[in-house]
Amino acid sequence: MNDLAYFKSNSSAEAIAQVAADEQSRFIGGGTNIIDLIKYNLFFPSSLVDINGLKKEIITKTDDGILIDAFAKNADLAYHQTIEDQYPLLSKAILAGASPQIRNMATNGGNLLQRTRCYYFYDANTPCNKREPGSGCSALNGYNRNMAILGTTEHCIAVFPSDMCVALAALNASVHIAGPNGNRILQFADFHRLPGDTPHLDNNLQHGELIIGIELPNRGFNKYYSYLKLRDRNSYAFALVSVATALEIERDAITEARIALGGVAHKPWRIGEAEAFLKGKSPTRANFSLAADIILEGAKGYGFNDFKIGLAKKAIIRNCMMALDPSSQLPGAQPSL
């Protein structure tokens, strides 16, 4: 048994000060991932600082959009009327993730901080650069069916598991952060990291910094959107490939396109060249196929996951076509009435 201290914090400043003072201290919200890490003997915190008491309004209106409370629960956000009406892509993505029980516990900020579900990361008896830098990557020549095909290095081919974050990437979210040195805002594309030669670092959050909000711009893409998650079973499974598509169309021409992928890289994957290619084009299967080719350019399989390259291309095309008629999306967890 590993001893640890527990504190329930009453303010962001108090929580930040407690965690910043100890390198092995961590925040805990829903605990849906950090408790796993502790149980698997992968992480030994000296203390956990409970931030659940910091919860405020689920969303607040800003000058340019809405600010999502980082401490609110995933389920409360997915079923919030504003999210369902104005940002349905985000609602769909959240409801595709995990299980109802986990969504009822997991916080919005914590969703951004999930660690990979790579089998070798969770097996403390195997080399893993993400768990122990410099030890090697067992997935490179191991059973890598679920692993990344884009943005990989010889140090790590793990994928980032979140569904919610794929939609947030497509919606151009930004992350509001408070820390011991003040507050800052990171664009969502800059929040998560590719593995490079430091795969143990998942994101650009510094120790002691706390996510306090996630901001979405006014443009919610509530007319042409779709989230597609392909996985081995229909519930409680991580994506082999997921796609968030958001389009704006006028007079049979695409005026704005957003396509983000999950399950294929160390972070939500989005390629601006493909979205620029679609601008001004007709929303046809042929044009979506060409955009998919651009997105998958440079994709590399490692044996067991070679199939993901073709699967991702077909998923992009299929999801873009479904975005033209959101009612055609596959059934899953349904919005509230």
C-alpha positions as CSV (number, residue, x, y, z in Angstrom):
1,M,0.0,0.0,0.0
2,N,1.3,3.5,-0.9
3,D,0.5,6.3,1.5
4,L,-0.8,9.5,0.1
5,A,-2.4,12.7,1.6
6,Y,-5.8,14.0,0.5
7,F,-6.9,17.7,0.5
8,K,-10.2,19.1,-0.5
9,S,-9.6,22.6,-1.9
10,N,-12.0,25.5,-1.7
11,S,-10.4,27.8,-4.3
12,S,-8.3,27.6,-7.4
13,A,-5.5,29.6,-5.8
14,E,-5.4,27.3,-2.8
15,A,-5.4,24.1,-5.0
16,I,-2.7,25.5,-7.3
17,A,-0.5,26.5,-4.3
18,Q,-0.8,23.0,-2.8
19,V,0.1,21.2,-6.0
20,A,2.8,23.6,-7.1
21,A,4.6,23.1,-3.8
22,D,5.1,19.4,-4.3
23,E,6.3,17.8,-7.6
24,Q,4.5,14.5,-6.7
25,S,1.2,16.2,-5.8
26,R,-1.7,16.1,-8.3
27,F,-5.2,17.5,-8.8
28,I,-8.1,15.1,-8.8
29,G,-11.5,15.8,-10.3
30,G,-13.5,12.8,-11.4
31,G,-10.5,10.5,-10.9
32,T,-11.5,8.3,-13.8
33,N,-8.0,7.9,-15.1
34,I,-5.6,8.9,-12.3
35,I,-7.1,6.2,-10.0
36,D,-6.4,3.6,-12.7
37,L,-2.8,4.8,-12.9
38,I,-2.4,4.4,-9.1
39,K,-4.0,1.0,-9.1
40,Y,-1.7,-0.2,-11.9
41,N,1.3,0.9,-9.9
42,L,2.2,3.4,-12.6
43,F,2.0,6.5,-10.5
44,F,2.7,7.2,-6.9
45,P,1.4,10.7,-5.9
46,S,2.4,12.1,-2.5
47,S,-1.0,13.9,-2.3
48,L,-4.2,14.4,-4.2
49,V,-5.9,17.8,-4.2
50,D,-9.6,17.5,-4.8
51,I,-11.0,20.3,-7.1
52,N,-14.6,19.1,-7.3
53,G,-15.7,21.9,-5.0
54,L,-14.6,24.5,-7.5
55,K,-17.4,23.7,-9.9
56,K,-19.4,26.8,-11.2
57,E,-21.9,27.3,-14.0
58,I,-21.4,24.6,-16.7
59,I,-21.2,27.3,-19.4
60,T,-21.0,31.1,-19.3
61,K,-21.4,33.5,-22.2
62,T,-18.3,35.4,-23.4
63,D,-17.9,38.2,-25.9
64,D,-16.8,35.7,-28.6
65,G,-18.6,32.5,-27.7
66,I,-18.9,30.4,-24.5
67,L,-16.6,29.4,-21.7
68,I,-17.1,25.8,-20.5
69,D,-16.4,25.1,-16.8
70,A,-13.4,22.7,-16.5
71,F,-14.7,21.3,-13.3
72,A,-18.2,20.3,-14.6
73,K,-19.0,16.8,-15.6
74,N,-18.8,15.5,-19.1
75,A,-22.5,14.3,-19.0
76,D,-23.7,17.7,-17.8
77,L,-22.0,19.4,-20.7
78,A,-23.1,16.9,-23.3
79,Y,-26.8,17.4,-22.3
80,H,-26.6,21.1,-21.7
81,Q,-29.2,22.8,-24.0
82,T,-26.8,25.3,-25.4
83,I,-24.3,22.6,-26.4
84,E,-27.0,20.4,-27.9
85,D,-28.5,23.3,-29.9
86,Q,-25.4,25.3,-30.9
87,Y,-22.5,22.9,-30.6
88,P,-24.1,19.5,-31.4
89,L,-20.7,18.1,-32.7
90,L,-19.3,18.4,-29.2
91,S,-22.3,16.8,-27.6
92,K,-22.1,13.8,-30.1
93,A,-18.4,13.3,-29.4
94,I,-18.8,13.3,-25.6
95,L,-21.6,10.8,-25.8
96,A,-19.5,8.5,-28.0
97,G,-16.9,8.3,-25.2
98,A,-16.6,5.8,-22.3
99,S,-19.8,4.8,-20.6
100,P,-22.7,6.8,-18.9
101,Q,-21.2,6.0,-15.5
102,I,-17.8,7.4,-16.4
103,R,-19.3,10.5,-18.2
104,N,-21.2,11.2,-15.0
105,M,-17.9,11.3,-13.0
106,A,-15.3,12.6,-15.5
107,T,-14.7,16.4,-15.6
108,N,-14.3,18.5,-18.7
109,G,-10.8,19.6,-17.8
110,G,-9.7,16.1,-16.9
111,N,-10.8,14.8,-20.3
112,L,-8.0,16.8,-21.8
113,L,-5.5,15.2,-19.5
114,Q,-6.2,11.5,-20.1
115,R,-3.1,9.3,-20.6
116,T,-2.8,6.9,-23.5
117,R,-4.4,3.5,-23.3
118,C,-1.4,1.8,-25.0
119,Y,-1.3,-1.8,-23.5
120,Y,2.5,-1.5,-23.0
121,F,2.2,1.8,-21.1
122,Y,-0.1,0.0,-18.6
123,D,2.2,-3.0,-18.3
124,A,4.9,-2.0,-15.8
125,N,7.0,-5.0,-16.8
126,T,7.6,-3.9,-20.4
127,P,9.8,-1.1,-21.8
128,C,7.8,2.1,-22.5
129,N,9.3,5.5,-23.3
130,K,6.1,7.2,-22.2
131,R,6.2,5.6,-18.8
132,E,10.0,5.5,-18.4
133,P,11.9,7.7,-20.8
134,G,14.8,6.0,-22.5
135,S,13.6,2.4,-21.8
136,G,12.3,1.8,-25.4
137,C,9.0,1.3,-27.1
138,S,7.5,-2.2,-26.9
139,A,4.7,-1.3,-29.3
140,L,6.9,-0.6,-32.3
141,N,7.5,-4.3,-32.9
142,G,4.7,-5.6,-30.6
143,Y,1.0,-6.0,-31.0
144,N,0.3,-2.4,-32.2
145,R,-3.2,-2.8,-33.7
146,N,-4.6,0.3,-31.8
147,M,-1.5,2.5,-32.2
148,A,-0.8,5.6,-34.2
149,I,-0.2,6.0,-37.9
150,L,0.5,9.7,-38.0
151,G,3.0,12.0,-36.2
152,T,4.9,9.0,-34.7
153,T,8.5,8.7,-33.9
154,E,10.8,5.7,-33.1
155,H,10.2,6.7,-29.4
156,C,6.5,6.3,-29.3
157,I,3.5,5.3,-31.4
158,A,0.8,5.7,-28.7
159,V,-2.5,7.4,-29.4
160,F,-4.4,10.0,-27.4
161,P,-7.8,8.4,-26.4
162,S,-10.3,11.3,-26.0
163,D,-13.4,11.7,-28.1
164,M,-14.3,15.0,-26.7
165,C,-11.0,16.5,-27.7
166,V,-11.4,15.6,-31.3
167,A,-14.5,17.8,-31.5
168,L,-12.8,20.5,-29.5
169,A,-10.0,20.5,-32.1
170,A,-12.5,20.8,-34.9
171,L,-14.3,23.7,-33.1
172,N,-11.1,25.7,-32.6
173,A,-11.4,25.7,-28.8
174,S,-8.9,27.3,-26.5
175,V,-7.8,26.3,-23.0
176,H,-7.9,28.7,-20.1
177,I,-5.2,27.9,-17.6
178,A,-4.4,29.2,-14.1
179,G,-1.0,28.6,-12.5
180,P,1.5,29.8,-9.9
181,N,2.8,32.4,-12.3
182,G,-0.6,33.7,-13.4
183,N,-3.3,32.9,-16.0
184,R,-2.8,32.1,-19.7
185,I,-4.7,30.8,-22.7
186,L,-3.5,28.1,-25.1
187,Q,-5.1,27.4,-28.5
188,F,-6.3,23.8,-28.5
189,A,-3.9,22.9,-31.4
190,D,-1.0,23.9,-29.1
191,F,-2.2,22.1,-26.0
192,H,-1.4,18.5,-26.7
193,R,2.1,17.4,-28.0
194,L,3.4,15.0,-30.6
195,P,5.8,12.4,-29.1
196,G,9.0,13.7,-30.6
197,D,11.8,12.5,-28.4
198,T,9.9,13.4,-25.2
199,P,6.8,11.1,-25.4
200,H,6.4,11.1,-21.6
201,L,5.0,14.7,-22.0
202,D,1.4,14.5,-23.3
203,N,0.7,18.3,-23.3
204,N,2.2,21.7,-22.6
205,L,0.7,22.1,-19.1
206,Q,3.3,22.9,-16.5
207,H,3.3,21.4,-13.0
208,G,1.0,23.3,-10.7
209,E,-1.1,24.7,-13.6
210,L,-4.8,24.0,-13.5
211,I,-7.3,24.0,-16.4
212,I,-10.1,26.3,-15.4
213,G,-12.1,26.6,-18.6
214,I,-12.4,25.7,-22.3
215,E,-13.6,28.4,-24.6
216,L,-15.5,27.8,-27.8
217,P,-16.0,30.5,-30.5
218,N,-19.5,31.5,-31.6
219,R,-19.4,29.4,-34.7
220,G,-20.8,26.0,-33.6
221,F,-21.5,24.4,-37.0
222,N,-24.9,23.2,-35.9
223,K,-26.2,22.6,-39.5
224,Y,-23.6,20.4,-41.2
225,Y,-21.7,18.3,-38.7
226,S,-21.0,14.6,-37.8
227,Y,-18.9,12.6,-35.4
228,L,-18.0,9.1,-36.4
229,K,-16.3,6.6,-34.0
230,L,-15.1,3.3,-35.4
231,R,-14.3,0.7,-32.6
232,D,-14.3,-2.9,-31.8
233,R,-17.6,-2.8,-29.9
234,N,-20.4,-0.3,-29.7
235,S,-19.9,0.9,-26.1
236,Y,-17.0,1.4,-23.7
237,A,-14.3,1.1,-26.2
238,F,-11.7,3.5,-27.5
239,A,-11.6,4.6,-31.1
240,L,-9.7,2.7,-33.8
241,V,-10.4,5.8,-35.8
242,S,-12.7,8.7,-35.1
243,V,-13.6,11.7,-37.2
244,A,-15.2,15.1,-36.3
245,T,-16.5,17.0,-39.4
246,A,-17.9,20.5,-39.4
247,L,-18.9,22.2,-42.6
248,E,-20.5,25.4,-43.8
249,I,-22.0,25.3,-47.2
250,E,-23.6,28.1,-49.4
251,R,-25.0,27.5,-52.8
252,D,-23.5,24.1,-53.2
253,A,-20.0,25.2,-52.3
254,I,-18.1,24.6,-49.1
255,T,-17.2,27.9,-47.4
256,E,-15.6,26.4,-44.3
257,A,-14.4,22.9,-43.5
258,R,-13.1,21.4,-40.3
259,I,-11.9,17.7,-40.2
260,A,-10.2,16.3,-37.0
261,L,-9.2,12.7,-36.4
262,G,-8.9,10.7,-33.2
263,G,-7.3,7.3,-32.6
264,V,-4.5,7.9,-35.2
265,A,-1.9,10.1,-33.4
266,H,-0.5,11.3,-30.1
267,K,-3.0,14.2,-30.3
268,P,-6.2,15.1,-32.2
269,W,-5.1,15.3,-35.8
270,R,-6.1,18.1,-38.1
271,I,-4.5,19.2,-41.4
272,G,-5.1,22.7,-42.6
273,E,-4.1,22.0,-46.2
274,A,-7.0,19.5,-46.6
275,E,-9.5,22.0,-45.2
276,A,-8.2,24.7,-47.5
277,F,-8.5,22.3,-50.4
278,L,-12.2,21.8,-49.7
279,K,-13.0,25.6,-49.5
280,G,-15.0,26.6,-52.6
281,K,-15.4,23.0,-53.7
282,S,-18.7,21.2,-54.1
283,P,-19.5,18.8,-51.1
284,T,-19.0,15.6,-53.1
285,R,-17.6,12.2,-52.3
286,A,-14.8,12.7,-54.8
287,N,-13.7,16.0,-53.2
288,F,-13.9,14.5,-49.7
289,S,-11.8,11.6,-51.0
290,L,-9.1,13.9,-52.2
291,A,-9.1,15.8,-48.9
292,A,-8.7,12.4,-47.1
293,D,-5.6,11.7,-49.3
294,I,-4.1,15.0,-48.1
295,I,-4.9,14.2,-44.4
296,L,-3.4,10.7,-44.6
297,E,-0.3,11.8,-46.5
298,G,2.7,10.4,-44.7
299,A,0.7,7.9,-42.7
300,K,2.7,4.9,-41.6
301,G,1.6,1.5,-40.3
302,Y,3.6,-0.7,-38.0
303,G,2.2,-4.1,-39.0
304,F,-0.9,-4.9,-37.0
305,N,-2.2,-1.4,-37.5
306,D,-1.6,-1.1,-41.3
307,F,-5.3,-1.4,-41.8
308,K,-5.9,2.0,-40.1
309,I,-4.6,3.9,-43.1
310,G,-7.4,2.7,-45.4
311,L,-9.9,2.7,-42.5
312,A,-9.2,6.4,-41.7
313,K,-9.6,7.4,-45.4
314,K,-13.0,5.7,-45.6
315,A,-14.1,7.1,-42.3
316,I,-13.3,10.7,-43.4
317,I,-15.3,10.3,-46.6
318,R,-18.2,8.6,-44.8
319,N,-18.3,11.2,-42.0
320,C,-18.1,14.1,-44.4
321,M,-21.1,12.7,-46.3
322,M,-23.0,12.2,-43.1
323,A,-22.3,15.8,-42.1
324,L,-24.4,16.9,-45.1
325,D,-27.4,15.2,-43.3
326,P,-26.7,15.0,-39.6
327,S,-29.8,12.9,-39.1
328,S,-28.0,10.1,-41.0
329,Q,-25.5,9.6,-38.1
330,L,-25.3,6.3,-36.4
331,P,-27.4,5.9,-33.3
332,G,-25.7,5.9,-30.0
333,A,-26.2,7.9,-26.8
334,Q,-29.0,10.2,-27.7
335,P,-29.4,13.9,-26.9
336,S,-32.0,14.8,-24.2
337,L,-35.5,15.6,-25.1
